[in-house]
C-alpha cells in the first residue's frame, strides 16, 4: 500500500499503533521486545496493556480489604516488566495502560484500530502444559488486525 492509500484510509491500517499484552510472564516480556523491534522498523507507536480483575473465588471480605491495592499492583507489574524487557532508551517509547476487566476483551478493545496486536503464548493463568493460553487464543480468533503470538525464549 502506498502512502496515499494510508492517508486516504485505504485497504491497510496505516500507521496505527502496536498493542501488546503484558502480564509479566516470560512470553509477554518477549512479546514486548518483539513489538518494540517492530515499532523501530515501522514507526508505529507501542502501547503495553495490562489488565486486572478480582477472581470470582475470592471471599467478599478479602476483596473489600485488598481491592484498592490491585490497580497499583498491576501498574507496578507493568512498569517492572517494561524495565526488565527493554533497555532504558526504549522504555520511554512505550505507552502503558492499566485496565480493569477481562484480559481478552480489553486487549481486543485496545486493538480495534491497531496495526498489530502482540501477545505472549502463555501468561500467568490457566492450565500448565497448554500450547496457547486462553487470552492469546481468544485474541487471535477475534482481533480485527493481524495478531502475533510470541513464545518465550527456550
Buried (B, 14 or more C-beta within 10 A) or exposed (E): EEEEEBEEEEEEBBEBBBBBBBBBBBBBBBBBBBBBEBBEEEEBBBBBBBBBEEEEEEEEEEEEEEEEEBEEEBBBBBBEBBEEBBEEEBBEEBEBBBBEEBBBBBBBEBBEEBBBBBBBBBBEEBEEEEEBBBBBBBBBEEBEBEBBBBBBEE
